């Protein structure tokens, strides 16, 4: 069958009750991520290899000639429902298989979905869904009806739409949406989209964002809402009508932002008068404020949800795992992600300048951990220093917050294998962003270059007097940085992602509410940790070699691990077309994964490390998790204008106020803003569905309340 030859396959797995796509390494990915696509044979092999994978998944794209038709709930006890029988007969000349639930059928046909038509509709006791791009089908290879080949079915597709996808008039659609009734929720949503105007090229994103919010706000007769997948499907169909359609990932981003902002609120029990957007002007004027300026039409990123680290990433054999446990045994507050990052950096500095892998990667890594003040950020750093001092290698861990690039290079010249432990790393980004301090910018520049250093001499600044020049022999610098999330976010810009710094950083979230530890900091360092570290000090490598000559020991891969690493590196080279920041972030994923796999192998053995499949899989999973954290920050928190930054600050402040405050309180909190600035922000947040204004009448001056509709989604 022809789809077997197409490189459009992934695997599918269950995420709760929901079917989702994953790549051949068993990690979630979008069905539209063409960089992850493999052949059918590779997908089958991957599904067999991973216990959680259910089978191969075929992904429909705009560039292929195929259409997928899903007949939901058309089989009862293996018998075809009457409403589905004419459809199956029409498509008898093409491939039809049973769905994984055994209650539906999947039809694979050659043709195209009629332009501008919706993708789904109710039919009999079930539903019909039609997709020709942006979706995947869970493939079972169990043919139940039709042919064993895919046939030309355009006439049948046109018939299907004529019979089962009737178009309602715009007036009918508006009435159905306004009264909140008039049939099935999904049908009403489709009708609402049919009646919507197609936006111009310059208004596509804002229109898609608003439409996603409108659809998510619609409720069925029983209070049900459209889910993420349903919204995505409906909006993809609407997107097809655009003169220049958006990328599927942009549609997905709009949907997820709408879900975050559109959480249904509890019915209000107070007697406050709720006002809509049109009442904002009157409210402002009732407070004696000007409302002359027009609302600036801008979209507001929402505060990102925390990206939780999978539990299996903490299961590292040898030194790293033992260090994490030692941190747990001695800490006041348990911060597993911070402990893991410190353990990897400790192993990296011990193996630095001594080993490399077959791809030329050295073990030094850059970690940035996000944790609030007073929540145990310092504990793991202190234990790294304690261990290095105990084994006579204090210089490995005595570099804290270098004041300048020159200071960093001088420290490396004295001890080329070091961990730079920097607290409040957000300030470095502030200096980089605003170019306020050249010496801090110089530090960032060196960090960018040192990430891939390790071979030959590394040169610092060059002076006319050559005696002042500083050269470092094969440096191995690891970074263990921490910062509070607000400091990081406030100082991020698009340049932070496109200049390469964030792609080098492995960013991890600490716990906002950490569990209590044993509070026994005086426990001695376990003998196994001491022995492992001391063995690495005498491991060999190039520390006693000739300066400038690389003679690190090559840590070999097992054959299976080498093939897996090659596939990861190959996949990483297939960078997405847009946006540019995504390409830059993905560009370092393979290198980070290889460095981490090397650290894993060195942690497991201090005498004869070997990179096996678990090492590669762990390294890739760690790098992918860090990529997801950085991507969430980039997509949801970066504010490129002062207006956006103000909006985000108000949302976060209201979240800290349990979601509600008076307008007067807001004015006092942001007293540095002009009245016009404040009013613009309030209008924007009301218009984007994040705030609700209410007026409480009293015997004196009326109080206006600002209520955050989605405060349970913040953070």
VOGU-3710 file (C-alpha; in Angstrom, 3 decimals, decimal comma):
1> xxxxxxxxxx> 0,000/0,000/0,000  1,375/3,397/-0,983  1,330/5,003/2,475  3,830/2,357/3,605  6,371/4,076/1,347  5,753/7,571/2,739  8,027/8,935/5,450  5,100/10,246/7,490  4,986/7,857/10,440  5,236/8,220/14,212
11> xxxxxxxxxx> 4,038/5,986/17,024  0,987/6,566/19,186  0,464/6,079/22,900  -2,219/6,714/25,488  -1,945/9,815/27,671  -4,742/9,004/30,076  -7,722/8,366/27,793  -6,290/10,483/25,010  -4,290/9,165/22,056  -1,109/11,142/21,383
21> xxxxxxxxxx> 1,831/10,949/19,008  5,375/10,145/20,092  8,651/9,881/18,237  10,618/6,669/17,852  12,385/7,382/21,162  9,067/7,235/23,014  8,829/10,994/23,676  5,692/13,044/23,044  5,734/15,136/19,888  3,262/16,944/17,663
31> xxxxxxxxxx> 1,795/15,085/14,724  2,803/18,098/12,608  6,493/17,927/13,581  7,897/16,659/10,299  11,409/16,469/11,761  10,301/13,451/13,802  8,738/11,495/10,909  10,148/8,047/10,077  9,300/5,170/7,749  6,570/2,667/8,480
41> xxxxxxxxxx> 9,133/-0,048/9,274  10,917/2,224/11,742  7,630/3,141/13,422  6,642/-0,515/13,798  10,065/-1,341/15,245  9,829/1,568/17,701  6,316/0,548/18,771  7,590/-2,962/19,496  10,549/-1,571/21,446  8,595/0,702/23,792
51> xxxxxxxxxx> 6,162/-0,927/26,190  3,900/2,141/26,341  3,629/2,515/22,560  0,452/1,086/21,060  1,396/1,041/17,393  2,376/3,142/14,358  0,600/6,419/13,568  0,163/7,866/10,087  0,319/11,673/9,822  -1,585/13,537/7,122
61> xxxxxxxxxx> 0,130/16,603/5,643  -0,810/19,327/3,181  1,744/17,966/0,722  0,389/14,441/0,378  -2,557/13,282/-1,805  -4,426/11,439/0,946  -7,498/12,101/3,054  -8,430/10,305/6,262  -12,079/9,738/7,159  -12,935/8,626/10,682
71> xxxxxxxxxx> -16,343/7,052/11,302  -16,803/7,131/15,077  -19,148/4,701/16,846  -20,276/3,072/13,600  -19,755/-0,506/14,835  -21,778/-2,198/17,547  -20,665/-5,723/18,408  -18,855/-5,845/15,086  -21,963/-4,921/13,075  -22,128/-1,822/10,906
81> xxxxxxxxxx> -24,689/0,792/11,922  -27,294/1,698/9,309  -26,130/5,320/8,983  -22,586/4,198/8,137  -23,482/1,528/5,581  -23,974/3,887/2,586  -20,655/5,566/3,391  -18,742/2,283/3,456  -20,376/1,280/0,164  -19,325/4,573/-1,458
91> xxxxxxxxxx> -15,719/4,027/-0,355  -15,580/0,312/-1,201  -12,712/0,901/-3,635  -10,243/2,088/-1,022  -8,592/0,855/2,165  -10,810/0,727/5,294  -9,577/-0,587/8,635  -11,021/-0,971/12,092  -10,030/1,593/14,724  -8,141/0,670/17,936
101> xxxxxxxxxx> -11,383/0,947/19,943  -13,105/-1,644/17,676  -16,092/0,712/17,535  -15,110/2,794/14,513  -13,599/2,676/11,036  -10,741/4,591/9,437  -10,946/5,219/5,683  -7,789/6,084/3,753  -8,585/7,725/0,419  -6,867/9,680/-2,339
111> xxxxxxxxxx> -8,431/13,097/-2,804  -8,846/16,359/-0,924  -11,241/17,845/1,584  -13,432/20,560/0,018  -11,907/23,971/0,722  -13,580/25,937/3,490  -15,586/23,001/4,796  -15,560/21,868/8,404  -13,824/18,677/9,398  -16,458/17,017/11,567
121> xxxxxxxxxx> -20,176/16,513/11,959  -22,645/14,292/13,763  -24,110/11,336/11,880  -26,663/8,882/13,216  -25,431/7,574/16,559  -21,852/8,550/15,804  -19,758/11,158/14,063  -17,761/11,731/10,876  -14,375/13,412/10,830  -12,399/14,234/7,676
131> xxxxxxxxxx> -8,773/15,365/7,646  -6,202/15,934/4,951  -3,525/17,669/7,064  -2,459/18,405/10,621  -3,808/15,133/12,061  -2,777/11,525/12,606  -4,581/8,185/12,503  -3,689/5,370/14,875  -2,893/2,606/12,399  -4,025/-0,960/13,133
141> xxxxxxxxxx> -3,423/-2,667/9,730  -6,637/-4,662/10,312  -8,657/-4,243/7,095  -12,371/-4,748/7,617  -13,995/-3,437/4,423  -12,928/-2,117/1,062  -9,747/-2,752/-0,890  -6,208/-3,561/0,164  -5,039/-0,457/-1,759  -5,860/3,238/-1,501
151> xxxxxxxxxx> -8,194/4,359/-4,290  -9,174/7,660/-5,924  -12,226/8,818/-4,003  -12,829/12,497/-4,766  -16,371/11,856/-6,001  -17,145/9,882/-2,842  -15,667/12,646/-0,667  -17,799/15,302/-2,414  -20,872/13,086/-1,942  -20,051/12,666/1,746
161> xxxxxxxxxx> -19,977/16,425/2,264  -23,168/16,973/0,322  -25,025/14,334/2,356  -23,638/14,831/5,846  -22,138/18,327/6,097  -25,012/20,763/5,460  -24,013/24,430/5,673  -26,132/26,645/7,842  -26,781/30,295/7,058  -24,723/32,939/8,901
171> xxxxxxxxxx> -27,859/34,218/10,612  -28,754/30,722/11,866  -25,234/30,318/13,214  -25,269/33,627/15,062  -28,642/32,932/16,628  -27,551/29,439/17,723  -24,406/30,788/19,354  -26,095/33,715/21,061  -28,909/31,723/22,644  -26,481/28,993/23,754
181> xxxxxxxxxx> -28,650/26,240/22,418  -29,840/25,003/19,097  -28,277/21,569/18,968  -25,092/19,735/19,743  -22,178/21,843/21,069  -19,828/20,784/18,306  -22,447/21,512/15,644  -22,986/24,989/17,062  -19,241/25,587/17,073  -19,000/24,540/13,429
191> xxxxxxxxxx> -21,883/26,817/12,517  -20,265/29,715/14,367  -17,072/29,204/12,374  -19,036/29,019/9,134  -20,492/32,433/9,862  -17,186/34,034/10,824  -15,395/36,386/8,463  -11,999/35,332/7,154  -9,326/37,705/8,529  -6,726/39,475/6,455
201> xxxxxxxxxx> -3,119/38,339/6,430  -2,086/40,860/9,076  -4,870/39,870/11,478  -4,586/36,071/11,296  -2,949/35,438/14,687  -5,139/37,799/16,660  -8,275/36,508/14,912  -7,300/32,893/15,559  -6,571/33,692/19,203  -9,956/35,398/19,673
211> xxxxxxxxxx> -11,828/32,666/17,828  -10,211/29,983/19,998  -11,334/31,915/23,073  -14,877/32,311/21,753  -15,213/28,612/20,977  -13,822/27,527/24,322  -16,276/29,830/26,103  -19,242/28,066/24,460  -21,001/25,559/26,706  -23,291/22,666/25,908
221> xxxxxxxxxx> -26,640/21,997/27,549  -24,921/20,078/30,338  -22,147/22,632/30,811  -19,614/20,716/28,720  -16,814/22,487/26,866  -14,940/21,703/23,681  -11,640/19,938/24,397  -8,188/20,827/23,133  -8,268/18,320/20,284  -11,741/19,394/19,181
231> xxxxxxxxxx> -10,783/23,072/19,202  -7,660/22,279/17,241  -9,590/20,324/14,621  -12,235/23,020/14,204  -9,729/25,843/13,952  -7,567/23,950/11,465  -10,612/23,701/9,226  -11,264/27,448/9,626  -7,581/28,100/8,983  -7,906/26,350/5,608
241> xxxxxxxxxx> -10,181/29,179/4,471  -7,482/31,821/5,068  -5,852/33,357/2,024  -2,499/32,425/3,596  -3,143/29,761/6,287  -1,172/29,795/9,526  1,289/27,069/10,397  -0,368/24,217/12,307  1,872/24,908/15,323  0,616/28,498/15,479
251> xxxxxxxxxx> -2,961/27,221/15,493  -2,091/24,786/18,277  -0,499/27,601/20,311  -3,642/29,733/19,981  -5,804/26,829/21,138  -3,712/26,112/24,213  -3,591/29,782/25,190  -7,366/29,940/24,864  -7,746/26,889/27,095  -5,519/28,481/29,739
261> xxxxxxxxxx> -7,417/31,757/29,641  -10,904/30,346/29,244  -11,255/28,252/32,392  -14,956/28,389/33,345  -15,529/30,504/36,451  -17,777/29,624/39,348  -21,187/31,353/39,409  -20,900/34,601/41,324  -22,888/34,767/44,543  -22,257/38,454/45,327
271> xxxxxxxxxx> -24,517/41,248/44,240  -21,862/42,951/42,234  -22,788/44,207/38,803  -20,642/42,441/36,207  -19,773/44,608/33,242  -18,587/43,571/29,807  -15,885/45,164/27,696  -18,239/47,883/26,521  -18,745/48,945/30,137  -15,065/49,532/30,807
281> xxxxxxxxxx> -15,254/53,073/29,432  -18,136/54,005/31,742  -16,428/52,438/34,735  -13,234/54,346/34,117  -15,158/57,574/33,776  -17,118/56,854/36,952  -13,778/56,782/38,764  -12,944/60,176/37,327  -10,434/58,767/34,853  -9,929/59,492/31,197
291> xxxxxxxxxx> -10,830/56,790/28,712  -9,949/58,620/25,529  -7,232/56,265/24,272  -8,249/53,295/22,194  -7,475/49,773/23,300  -4,212/48,614/21,655  -4,959/45,404/19,776  -2,296/43,059/21,128  -2,233/39,490/22,321  -1,074/38,686/25,803
301> xxxxxxxxxx> 1,024/35,606/26,562  -0,169/33,680/29,582  2,036/32,680/32,464  3,391/29,223/31,595  2,517/26,121/33,484  5,406/24,334/35,106  6,900/21,564/32,977  7,273/18,692/35,425  10,339/16,480/35,197  9,583/12,786/34,609
311> xxxxxxxxxx> 10,490/10,685/37,645  12,709/8,280/35,697  15,218/11,056/34,974  16,354/10,952/38,596  17,336/7,301/38,274  21,007/7,562/37,341  23,461/4,843/38,419  26,697/5,570/40,221  27,913/8,939/41,458  25,058/11,119/40,171
321> xxxxxxxxxx> 22,341/8,986/41,731  24,283/8,652/44,994  24,854/12,414/45,115  21,110/13,061/44,700  20,420/10,684/47,596  23,120/12,332/49,730  21,443/15,686/49,111  18,124/14,211/50,238  19,715/12,784/53,376  21,201/16,124/54,433
331> xxxxxxxxxx> 18,818/18,817/53,161  16,291/20,982/54,895  14,112/21,245/51,780  13,989/18,595/49,041  14,754/19,982/45,573  15,362/16,909/43,364  15,920/18,828/40,115  18,562/21,051/41,717  20,233/18,010/43,285  20,341/16,234/39,928
341> xxxxxxxxxx> 21,849/19,246/38,136  24,553/19,595/40,779  25,334/15,874/40,639  25,773/15,964/36,867  28,033/19,038/37,133  30,148/17,295/39,794  30,652/14,283/37,542  31,297/16,559/34,555  34,085/18,502/36,266  35,739/15,306/37,522
351> xxxxxxxxxx> 35,738/13,820/34,013  36,565/17,105/32,300  39,704/17,102/30,115  39,919/13,321/30,547  37,254/11,810/28,286  35,314/12,462/25,097  32,873/10,505/22,921  33,256/9,461/19,300  31,435/12,594/18,137  33,961/14,880/19,832
361> xxxxxxxxxx> 31,727/15,850/22,765  33,242/16,541/26,190  31,289/16,147/29,452  31,016/19,790/30,582  27,385/20,970/30,714  25,416/24,143/31,526  22,486/23,954/33,956  20,111/26,755/34,958  17,707/25,915/37,792  14,628/28,038/38,509
371> xxxxxxxxxx> 13,687/28,251/42,179  12,383/30,945/44,483  14,514/32,492/47,227  14,694/30,593/50,493  13,701/27,256/48,967  16,984/25,386/49,166  18,935/26,586/46,133  22,276/26,619/47,970  22,317/23,160/49,533  23,493/21,113/46,532
381> xxxxxxxxxx> 26,138/23,700/45,644  27,502/23,492/49,172  27,787/19,713/48,975  29,681/19,936/45,675  32,201/22,226/47,360  32,393/19,917/50,385  33,130/16,853/48,264  35,731/18,616/46,104  37,502/19,913/49,219  37,450/16,475/50,820
391> xxxxxxxxxx> 39,258/14,840/47,882  41,772/17,658/47,490  40,198/19,220/44,409  38,771/22,413/45,908  39,779/24,433/42,814  37,213/22,476/40,787  34,385/24,188/42,670  35,675/27,531/43,973  34,554/29,689/41,031  31,464/31,619/42,109
401> xxxxxxxxxx> 29,956/34,497/40,158  32,948/35,665/38,109  32,900/39,456/37,991  34,065/39,722/34,423  35,089/37,726/31,393  38,741/38,311/32,229  38,214/36,963/35,743  36,610/33,850/34,293  39,495/33,209/31,888  42,135/33,820/34,589
411> xxxxxxxxxx> 40,392/31,305/36,857  40,350/28,723/34,061  44,032/29,334/33,338  44,791/28,362/36,962  42,450/25,335/36,893  40,992/24,493/33,466  38,366/22,058/34,837  35,892/24,057/36,910  32,271/24,523/37,855  31,053/28,123/37,692
421> xxxxxxxxxx> 28,349/28,378/40,352  26,342/31,544/39,703  23,332/32,619/41,721  20,767/35,122/40,384  21,770/34,324/36,829  18,924/36,533/35,587  21,092/39,599/36,119  23,541/38,345/33,491  20,688/38,283/31,009  19,676/41,766/32,092
431> xxxxxxxxxx> 23,133/43,090/31,320  23,177/41,191/28,062  19,753/42,472/27,091  20,394/46,113/27,929  24,158/46,251/27,243  24,669/48,077/30,540  27,899/46,397/31,570  30,555/45,315/29,115  32,295/43,052/31,610  29,121/41,020/32,169
441> xxxxxxxxxx> 28,517/40,842/28,423  32,063/39,571/28,060  31,272/36,783/30,522  28,266/35,730/28,440  30,392/35,763/25,282  32,927/33,426/26,889  30,171/31,087/28,089  28,897/30,803/24,529  32,336/29,833/23,231  33,441/27,629/26,121
451> xxxxxxxxxx> 30,404/25,392/25,743  31,981/23,677/22,724  35,613/24,197/23,758  37,929/21,474/24,995  40,305/20,930/22,111  43,557/22,885/21,890  44,141/26,308/23,355  41,367/28,736/24,257  42,343/32,404/24,082  40,961/35,238/26,141
461> xxxxxxxxxx> 41,193/38,897/25,158  44,250/39,726/23,091  46,364/42,763/24,007  49,109/44,699/22,266  51,427/43,528/25,030  51,439/39,774/24,456  52,496/39,200/28,065  48,983/40,162/29,144  47,318/37,584/26,894  45,764/34,587/28,640
471> xxxxxxxxxx> 45,467/31,173/27,006  43,743/28,191/28,583  44,803/24,648/27,742  41,719/22,583/26,821  39,196/24,182/29,213  36,293/22,226/30,677  33,804/24,643/32,237  30,485/23,450/33,632  27,824/25,900/34,743  25,567/25,430/37,759
481> xxxxxxxxxx> 23,388/28,537/37,795  20,225/29,370/39,691  17,757/32,213/39,554  14,242/33,062/40,599  11,823/32,638/37,723  10,636/36,266/37,763  14,183/37,532/37,401  14,772/35,244/34,453  11,507/36,060/32,710  11,787/39,809/33,198
491> xxxxxxxxxx> 15,148/39,814/31,474  14,443/37,483/28,586  14,000/38,771/25,077  13,859/37,146/21,675  17,609/37,731/21,393  18,119/35,511/24,447  16,867/32,574/22,383  18,324/33,425/19,005  21,883/34,253/20,099  22,449/30,680/21,290
501> xxxxxxxxxx> 22,718/31,092/25,058  19,365/29,530/25,992  19,942/26,626/23,594  23,094/25,734/25,526  21,373/25,892/28,918  19,641/22,867/30,411  16,839/24,677/32,238  15,045/22,854/35,068  12,252/23,924/37,394  12,759/23,615/41,129
511> xxxxxxxxxx> 9,802/22,893/43,403  7,736/25,878/44,567  6,506/23,854/47,553  9,351/21,463/48,382  8,936/18,649/50,855  10,746/18,787/54,178  14,079/16,995/54,301  15,821/15,208/57,142  17,690/18,394/58,148  20,868/16,476/58,999
521> xxxxxxxxxx> 23,569/18,462/57,129  26,435/17,013/59,169  26,174/13,518/57,737  29,596/12,536/56,388  30,126/12,081/52,683  29,396/8,410/51,858  32,483/6,340/51,239  31,209/5,273/47,812  31,053/8,908/46,671  34,533/9,648/48,017
531> xxxxxxxxxx> 36,010/6,589/46,331  34,355/7,319/42,989  35,531/10,945/42,994  39,089/10,037/43,988  39,247/7,428/41,237  38,309/10,083/38,718  41,103/12,325/39,976  43,581/9,619/38,998  41,664/8,447/35,948  44,356/9,508/33,497
541> xxxxxxxxxx> 43,233/11,392/30,473  45,249/14,392/29,410  45,939/16,185/32,688  49,498/14,945/32,675  49,921/15,197/28,910  51,612/17,719/26,708  49,832/21,133/26,652  47,803/21,642/23,512  47,785/17,950/22,660  44,452/16,167/23,093
551> xxxxxxxxxx> 44,805/12,687/24,472  41,529/12,210/26,307  40,342/8,666/26,585  37,645/7,815/24,062  34,529/6,524/25,806  33,004/4,109/23,337  29,359/3,420/22,582  27,871/-0,024/22,409  26,743/-0,745/18,814  23,069/-0,225/19,655
561> xxxxxxxxxx> 23,813/2,970/21,583  25,878/4,339/18,712  23,047/3,780/16,246  20,587/5,438/18,612  22,908/8,420/19,106  23,365/8,775/15,351  19,605/8,805/14,839  19,202/11,511/17,495  21,911/13,630/15,879  20,361/13,097/12,460
571> xxxxxxxxxx> 16,904/14,044/13,684  18,253/17,180/15,359  19,608/18,384/12,033  16,103/18,445/10,564  15,329/21,831/12,018  11,766/23,169/11,707  11,155/25,902/9,172  9,846/28,418/11,702  9,998/30,211/13,995  13,691/31,035/14,098
581> xxxxxxxxxx> 13,945/30,812/17,888  12,717/27,191/17,740  15,416/26,340/15,227  18,108/27,812/17,437  16,860/26,018/20,553  16,704/22,669/18,779  20,161/23,134/17,270  21,897/22,155/20,525  19,582/19,350/21,641  21,725/16,568/20,183
591> xxxxxxxxxx> 24,941/18,004/21,615  23,359/18,369/25,049  22,045/14,803/24,816  25,509/13,443/23,922  27,194/15,358/26,743  24,654/14,054/29,238  25,003/10,479/27,985  28,771/10,773/28,496  28,232/12,009/32,075  25,838/9,102/32,688
601> xxxxxxxxxx> 28,479/6,590/31,540  31,173/8,232/33,680  28,838/8,171/36,677  28,186/4,468/36,224  31,874/3,516/36,041  35,026/5,312/37,154  37,341/2,714/35,619  35,965/1,732/32,225  32,969/3,893/31,237  30,895/2,762/28,259
611> xxxxxxxxxx> 27,976/4,636/26,713  25,106/2,160/26,435  21,495/2,528/25,318  20,159/3,590/28,770  22,805/6,342/28,841  21,772/7,669/25,422  18,062/7,449/26,223  18,559/9,280/29,517  20,676/11,975/27,888  18,096/12,518/25,158
621> xxxxxxxxxx> 15,205/12,591/27,645  17,011/15,157/29,805  17,816/17,369/26,822  14,253/17,112/25,541  12,792/17,976/28,940  15,027/21,054/29,195  13,976/22,030/25,657  10,311/21,835/26,688  10,965/24,077/29,704  12,732/26,701/27,607
631> xxxxxxxxxx> 10,071/26,504/24,906  7,317/27,084/27,473  9,148/30,172/28,691  9,655/31,434/25,175  6,109/30,895/23,962  4,213/32,086/27,008  6,323/34,512/28,968  8,447/36,611/26,643  7,158/40,141/26,380  8,843/42,116/23,630
641> xxxxxxxxxx> 7,093/45,391/24,455  6,679/47,385/27,635  2,919/47,048/27,264  3,117/43,252/27,343  5,416/43,343/30,354  2,889/45,468/32,220  0,078/43,054/31,379  2,069/40,095/32,633  2,972/41,893/35,874  -0,709/42,634/36,573
651> xxxxxxxxxx> -1,715/39,008/35,950  1,017/37,725/38,267  0,209/40,298/40,952  -3,471/39,368/40,900  -2,544/35,698/41,169  -0,635/36,553/44,358  -3,767/38,382/45,622  -5,784/35,162/45,258  -7,179/36,393/41,966  -9,003/39,552/43,059
661> xxxxxxxxxx> -8,298/43,149/44,129  -9,837/46,588/43,789  -8,867/48,912/40,995  -7,685/51,331/43,671  -5,345/48,659/45,077  -3,970/48,089/41,599  -3,316/51,807/41,184  -1,407/51,868/44,474  0,605/48,787/43,539  1,638/50,222/40,175
671> xxxxxxxxxx> 1,802/53,855/41,221  4,657/54,522/38,802  2,311/54,062/35,845  0,207/56,807/34,327  -3,557/56,496/34,451  -3,526/55,902/30,717  -1,031/53,049/31,098  -3,191/51,398/33,740  -6,406/51,799/31,771  -4,830/50,338/28,624
681> xxxxxxxxxx> -3,693/47,263/30,531  -7,118/46,730/32,110  -8,873/47,018/28,755  -6,497/44,533/27,196  -6,939/41,966/29,949  -10,723/42,316/29,873  -10,826/42,006/26,088  -8,647/38,882/26,106  -10,885/37,205/28,662  -8,466/37,227/31,568
691> xxxxxxxxxx> -10,072/39,848/33,788  -13,601/40,584/34,874  -14,610/43,975/36,229  -17,403/44,361/38,762  -18,814/47,359/40,607  -19,865/47,138/44,246  -22,222/49,940/45,158  -21,868/51,328/48,664  -23,126/54,369/50,532  -19,882/56,108/49,624
701> xxxxxxxxxx> -17,735/55,929/46,519  -18,377/52,724/44,500  -15,564/50,159/44,514  -14,481/48,558/41,266  -13,077/45,035/41,591  -10,653/43,411/39,179  -10,985/39,626/39,140  -8,578/37,249/37,405  -10,681/34,633/35,634  -7,909/32,065/35,239
711> xxxxx> -5,852/32,516/38,414  -5,886/28,767/39,048  -3,878/28,374/35,829  -1,078/30,737/36,807  2,402/29,300/37,311
//
